[in-house]
Amino acid sequence: MNSPRTRFYRDKVNGKFMGVCAGIADYTGVDVLWVRLGFLVLTLCGLGFLPLVYFALGFLSAKKPSYLYGDREEQKFWQGVRQSPARTAREVRASFRDIDRRLAEVENFYVSDNRRLSSEIEKLR
């Protein structure tokens, strides 16, 4: 998984401070509000090292490229790949099986002894 779409980036466009929470939200597919609230609650509950982790991620991670996703559907697909690659592969295989099944039905309809279809084709000639 060396694709640039599977890496973590900080999202400066949707971010408030350094874009780390927005980057985590983009990477996981969770709403950014919940990531920010979770960060705030965990920091207030005694995990004082979280601001250090936040600043480290803010300085060390790359900024999200603007060309990363073509549209919202592509973004959802890559978030699914990051969350569960095996499930995404199963979904893609299922889609290809469905396309193959529909093509087989079309082929069967076209090559079968279908008199109505044959007469329509002959009318077009």
RODO-2510 file (C-alpha; in nm, 4 decimals, decimal comma):
residues 125
     n   res          X          Y          Z
     1     m     0,0000     0,0000     0,0000
     2     n     0,2504     0,2591    -0,1162
     3     s    -0,0121     0,4653    -0,2972
     4     p    -0,0204     0,8347    -0,2059
     5     r    -0,3918     0,7878    -0,1397
     6     t    -0,3257     0,5523     0,1512
     7     r    -0,0828     0,7793     0,3388
     8     f    -0,1664     1,0136     0,6255
     9     y    -0,1692     1,3829     0,5391
    10     r    -0,2595     1,6859     0,7460
    11     d    -0,5535     1,8632     0,5877
    12     k    -0,4810     2,2374     0,6002
    13     v    -0,7872     2,3241     0,3904
    14     n    -1,0402     2,1752     0,6367
    15     g    -0,8235     2,2177     0,9461
    16     k    -0,8453     2,4813     1,2158
    17     f    -0,4928     2,5012     1,3525
    18     m    -0,2414     2,2712     1,1843
    19     g    -0,4843     2,0376     1,0083
    20     v    -0,3951     1,7269     1,2112
    21     c    -0,7480     1,6507     1,3352
    22     a    -0,8863     1,7123     0,9853
    23     g    -0,6164     1,4819     0,8472
    24     i    -0,7078     1,2097     1,0960
    25     a    -1,0741     1,2545     1,0028
    26     d    -0,9909     1,2279     0,6326
    27     y    -0,7725     0,9233     0,6885
    28     t    -1,0297     0,7345     0,8980
    29     g    -1,3529     0,8589     0,7426
    30     v    -1,4825     0,9856     1,0778
    31     d    -1,6395     1,3317     1,0970
    32     v    -1,3805     1,5931     1,1937
    33     l    -1,6023     1,7223     1,4766
    34     w    -1,5829     1,3856     1,6539
    35     v    -1,2055     1,3699     1,6118
    36     r    -1,1663     1,7179     1,7623
    37     l    -1,4001     1,6387     2,0506
    38     g    -1,2214     1,3108     2,1168
    39     f    -0,8855     1,4868     2,1193
    40     l    -1,0169     1,7511     2,3593
    41     v    -1,1784     1,4993     2,5961
    42     l    -0,8738     1,2720     2,6023
    43     t    -0,6463     1,5691     2,6682
    44     l    -0,8666     1,6927     2,9535
    45     c    -0,8937     1,3409     3,1016
    46     g    -0,5247     1,3281     3,1706
    47     l    -0,3536     1,2227     2,8504
    48     g    -0,1250     1,5240     2,8551
    49     f     0,1078     1,3850     2,5919
    50     l    -0,1585     1,4243     2,3198
    51     p    -0,0698     1,7905     2,2459
    52     l     0,2909     1,6791     2,1971
    53     v     0,1748     1,4082     1,9543
    54     y    -0,0438     1,6676     1,7810
    55     f     0,2471     1,9075     1,7289
    56     a     0,4776     1,6254     1,6205
    57     l     0,2247     1,5131     1,3582
    58     g     0,1728     1,8746     1,2565
    59     f     0,5423     1,9299     1,1916
    60     l     0,6386     1,5867     1,0549
    61     s     0,3474     1,4910     0,8296
    62     a     0,3083     1,6199     0,4765
    63     k     0,0345     1,8560     0,3642
    64     k    -0,2511     1,6905     0,1749
    65     p    -0,2144     1,7440    -0,2024
    66     s    -0,5075     1,9155    -0,3702
    67     y    -0,5161     1,6563    -0,6519
    68     l    -0,5474     1,3568    -0,4164
    69     y    -0,9162     1,2785    -0,4819
    70     g    -1,1194     1,3437    -0,7925
    71     d    -1,4562     1,3567    -0,6174
    72     r    -1,6367     1,2583    -0,2973
    73     e    -1,7009     0,9034    -0,4184
    74     e    -1,3298     0,8449    -0,4803
    75     q    -1,2488     0,9825    -0,1357
    76     k    -1,4952     0,7381     0,0268
    77     f    -1,3439     0,4501    -0,1711
    78     w    -0,9888     0,5245    -0,0540
    79     q    -1,1053     0,5717     0,3046
    80     g    -1,2578     0,2245     0,2795
    81     v    -0,9305     0,0887     0,1422
    82     r    -0,7424     0,2323     0,4402
    83     q    -0,9974     0,1014     0,6925
    84     s    -1,0334    -0,2501     0,5537
    85     p    -0,8422    -0,3475     0,2398
    86     a    -0,9818    -0,7021     0,2419
    87     r    -1,3426    -0,5798     0,2566
    88     t    -1,2789    -0,3324    -0,0242
    89     a    -1,1242    -0,6078    -0,2378
    90     r    -1,4330    -0,8250    -0,1746
    91     e    -1,6611    -0,5379    -0,2766
    92     v    -1,4642    -0,4769    -0,5965
    93     r    -1,4697    -0,8500    -0,6797
    94     a    -1,8461    -0,8557    -0,6166
    95     s    -1,8915    -0,5589    -0,8502
    96     f    -1,6907    -0,7329    -1,1225
    97     r    -1,8925    -1,0527    -1,0749
    98     d    -2,2141    -0,8527    -1,1111
    99     i    -2,0857    -0,6845    -1,4278
   100     d    -1,9776    -1,0228    -1,5662
   101     r    -2,3203    -1,1719    -1,4869
   102     r    -2,5018    -0,8861    -1,6599
   103     l    -2,2760    -0,9108    -1,9651
   104     a    -2,3440    -1,2850    -1,9809
   105     e    -2,7177    -1,2150    -1,9741
   106     v    -2,6836    -0,9661    -2,2594
   107     e    -2,4697    -1,2108    -2,4570
   108     n    -2,7168    -1,4921    -2,3920
   109     f    -3,0054    -1,2720    -2,5051
   110     y    -2,8172    -1,1693    -2,8187
   111     v    -2,7014    -1,5143    -2,9332
   112     s    -3,0074    -1,7127    -2,8272
   113     d    -3,2757    -1,8097    -3,0734
   114     n    -3,4774    -1,4950    -3,0203
   115     r    -3,7060    -1,4440    -3,3156
   116     r    -3,8232    -1,0979    -3,2078
   117     l    -3,4649    -0,9729    -3,1795
   118     s    -3,3706    -1,1361    -3,5096
   119     s    -3,6614    -0,9705    -3,6872
   120     e    -3,5712    -0,6296    -3,5401
   121     i    -3,2119    -0,6690    -3,6554
   122     e    -3,3289    -0,7685    -4,0031
   123     k    -3,5534    -0,4610    -4,0170
   124     l    -3,2530    -0,2406    -3,9459
   125     r    -3,0539    -0,3855    -4,2380
***
